[in-house]
Amino acid sequence: MNFLRGVMGGPSAGPQPSGADTIQKLCDRVASSTLLDDRRDAVRALKALSKKYRLEVGIQAMEHLVHVLQTDRSDSEIIGYALDTLYNVISNDLEEEEQEENSPKQGDDLGSQFTEIFIKQPENVTLLLTLVEEFDFHVRWPGVKLLTSLLKQQGPQVQQIILVSPMGVSRLMDLLADSREVIRNDGVLLLQQLTKSNAAIQKIVAFENAFERLLDIVTEEGNSDGGIVVEDCLLLLQNLLKNNNSNQNFFKEGSYIQRMKPWFEVGDDNCGWSAQKVTNLHLMLQLVRVLVSPTNPPGATTSCQKAMFHCGLLQQLCTILMATGVPADILTETINTVSEVIRGCQMNQDYFASVNAPSNPPRPAIVVLLMSMVNERQPFVLRCAVLYCFQCFLYKNHKGQGEIVSTLLPSTIDATGSSVSAGQLLCGGLFSTDSLSNWCAAVALAHALQENAALKEQLLRVQLATSIGNPPVSLLQQCTNILSQGSKVQTRVGLLMLLCTWLSNCSIAVTHFLHNPANVPFLTGQIAENLGEEEQLVQGLCALLLGISIYYNDNSLENYRKEKLKQLIEKRIGRENFVEKLGFISKHELYSRAAQKPQPGFSSPEHMMFDHEFTKLVKELEGVISKAIYKSSEEDKKEEEVKKTLEQHDNIVTHYKKVIREQDQELEELKQQVSTLKSQNEQLQVTVTQQVSQIQQHKDQYNLLKVQLGKDTQHHNSHGDTLQVNGIQLEEVSKLREELEDWRNRHEQLQGQLKEKDAVIENLKSLQLETGTEQSSQPSSSGGMEHSAELQKELELLRTQIQLQAAEISKLQAENQKLQAMNTAVDPALGASGAVASRSSEKEGRLLQELGELQSEVKALSEEKVSLQQQLDSSSSTVAILQDEKSKLQQEVAEAKKEQDDLLVLLADQDQKLSALRSKLKDLGMPVEDEDDIESGDQADEDEDGDEEEQD
């Protein structure tokens, strides 16, 4: 009871306040009254007392209020009062004027305890989910607030109950579609609490179309210019996407990244940024970073980065980056966001390198950012953001690294000094009086050399002019000079990290470093001294640098061979002491912080000591250097031999991998060609089948016409008939001339095709030799040989078809020659028919001579055609020849069809002429018999002619 009095604010002793008795009576009234109005009034009174007498109402009335929710659901008013009362009891959102000094802690305890009592019966939460489905405002709104409060007090337990409840999450998703903004907005707050640290619920909410609805709300509210509702929606989106790879993939595949671009369309007038707009834009930038965080799976991050480039989101962020009037915290977060959007993505890095600041003359954005980084008047967080951006730009970007280092080389430095390059800015920061600029420039230059041995050698060429009149010194020498001058710890740490990165895995750089006789004594002196705690970090880095000089030493300098350096360490430092100093690095607290994530997260400039990528180098080299110190010279020799053998083996493996890759590409191309030719082969086979059937039909028609023509030519012996036949012979001569021209054309075509096929055969023979060597190294190519055998069979089949068709064409030519022979047999009978017959006989002689010449040429061309066919048959069976022979087959079939059409036309003309002769004979009054009686009629005519001669 003392605790009760403390909560109520009453005295520590004395009678209880009258409110407790009132609450007891009201609870009895709720429990026993049969009239709904009485129970409603009692619950209304409990609601009024619930804020002042929170503990009493919670203890005495909670069970009765839950019973009301179960039994009086038909009355929305009493349900609303009951929900409000429970909310006042469970919620810790008390007004400040009612709080005492000790009440917040006690209030938190009360809310948690009452929540635990309420959810002890899981059906209470299920009942609450059912009430939230009610459309009545007085029921739905207090139900949403009560459920939100329960999640705040006992989140994991309530989440589990909702998760196992049938359609529990789906019911709550309907709140986002409510037309009443107050319910929709409180529904967003409810889903925020529901999705905290629960991946299963996050996935369900995402697949219930949450992204679509939330983005619609953000758009309706005005994007970054919206109010607190936009902020709540963005916080909910962060809950759904952060550390949830499934939802991130769903967000990307749903094309929701494209809908983020309008968020960053900031107007030209950037003055007057409200606090809410700054908050909204800050959350929007954080949401972009969630999708491209370095902690995400690399494949998912890369796909999101590409999507942001293609939809123009990266371009929009760069516009904000170069805009004026942007608040400092928004500019800093924008730089961090752009950094992670371009990190490790070559396409985005190339675009960022092309961005120019709107200055006169225009300067690259990288140069403008580096100017801010080395400027000590700029805010610390902004300088850290620029360094992170530069690191992300160079991450896995050999092209960008080369461009940065090239600005330092003598051949590319701008002699006029009209423009400042990135390399000049880094050198200026490296040797300035500001230790933070020294550290940032050293780390940035180390990232330009990360995992790039060629650039490490190129950087050895850089010469610096220290003062007028003195000769220039190398960049490497200048760094060691500054180290020996005893500058600030931060400056020395930065330079040592740069030197360790520079010398690692680069024997030439190690040789240049050891060539200076002052470097090794300086390092051994630093390591051997017993300095304070602040200097232990420098000692550890000096030990690392000396260890790198031993491990990557190629023994090209006689005085600084590996064995001599080890002896020097043994005499002046001691191996155990050296290894102990080397271990100072990884044991340092700032080292552990830097190793956690790529982004520099330093609370103050004094804590900027280690770079994330450098921690990886230390982790890689610390063990091997410790082992190398204890190795003997013989072991070193063996290790070098093993290294050389491994390098040779790696080179051989790389060569064979390249060869195999090329062979795989060629094999794929050949497979594609085979599949293409196979499909063409099938089409041509169908065409050939159709043409063969057409040829058979034309042969049948030709045979019919030939029979008819034979019958007609046997019965035309008269002069008129002879003249008509002569006319037919003239037509046949012209036809034969045309046929001769066709044969000549075909001869030229076949010769051209033969030359093409010979060239293709030579190419394929060379290709077969190459693929034969590939098949000896790749067993998988046996499938290609089997496929070639199948194609060879198909080719033999097509050759057979070509030979059959050639035989048919020969038959047609023989029949044509028979017709010509019949015409020549008719010619002697024409000599006895007077002067006209003599003239026609002379003409016929010339025609016969021309016919003979034409026939000899046709015969010669036929022989040439046969020889060409034999040469084609002797060609090697390849896929390309298969295609050419199919095209040849098509041409021959077309020509055969053309010849048959010509013969049909010739026979039709002859039939018309015979009909015309019969009609003329009829007009002259001479008797004309039918075709069936022609033979008998001719015999009768011969008898009559014999009688007339006897009479004469």
Secondary structure, DSSP 8 states (H G I E B T S, - for coil): -HHHHHHHT--SSS---HHHHHHHHHHHHHHH--SHHHHHHHHHHHHHHTTTTHHHHHHHHHHHHHHHHHH-TT-HHHHHHHHHHHHHHH-----GGG--TTHHHHHHHHHHHHHHHHHTSHHHHHHHHHHHT---HHHHHHHHHHHHHHHHHSHHHHHHHHHHSTTHHHHHHGGGG-SSHHHHHHHHHHHHHHTTT-HHHHHHHHHTTHHHHHHHHHHHTTGGG--HHHHHHHHHHHHHHTT-HHHHHHHHHTT-SGGGGGGG---S------HHHHHHHHHHHHHHHHHT-TTS-HHHHHHHHHHHHHTTHHHHHHHHHH-SS--HHHHHHHHHHHHHHHTT-HHHHHHHHH-EES-SS-EEHHHHHHHHHT-TTS-HHHHHHHHHHHHHHHTT-HHHHHHHHHTTSTTTS-TT--S--HHHHHHHHHTSS-HHHHHHHHHHHHHHHTT-HHHHHHHTT-EE--STTS--EEHHHHHHHHHHTT--HHHHHHHHHHHHHHHTT-HHHHHHHHHSTTHHHHHHHHHHS---HHHHHHHHHHHHHHHHHHHT--S-SGGG-HHHHHHHHHHHT-HHHHHHHHTHHHHSHHHHHHTT-SS---SSGGG----HHHHHHHHHHHHHHHHHHH--HHHHHHHHHHHHHHHHHHHHHHHHHHHHHHHHHHHHHHHHHHHHHHHHHHHHHHHHHHHHHHHHHHHHHHHHHHHHHHHHHTT--SHHHHHHHHHHHHHHHHHHHHHHHHHHHHHHHHHHHHHHHHHHHHHHHHHHHHHHHHHHH-GGGHHHHHHHHHHHHHHHHHHHHHHHHHHHHHHHHHHHHHHHHHHHHHGGGGGGSHHHHHHHHHHHHHHHHHHHHHHHHHHHHHHHHHHHHHHHHTS---HHHHHHHHHHHHHHHHHHHHHHHHHHHHHHHHHHHHHHHHHHHHHTT-----STTHHHHHHHHHHHHHHHHHH-
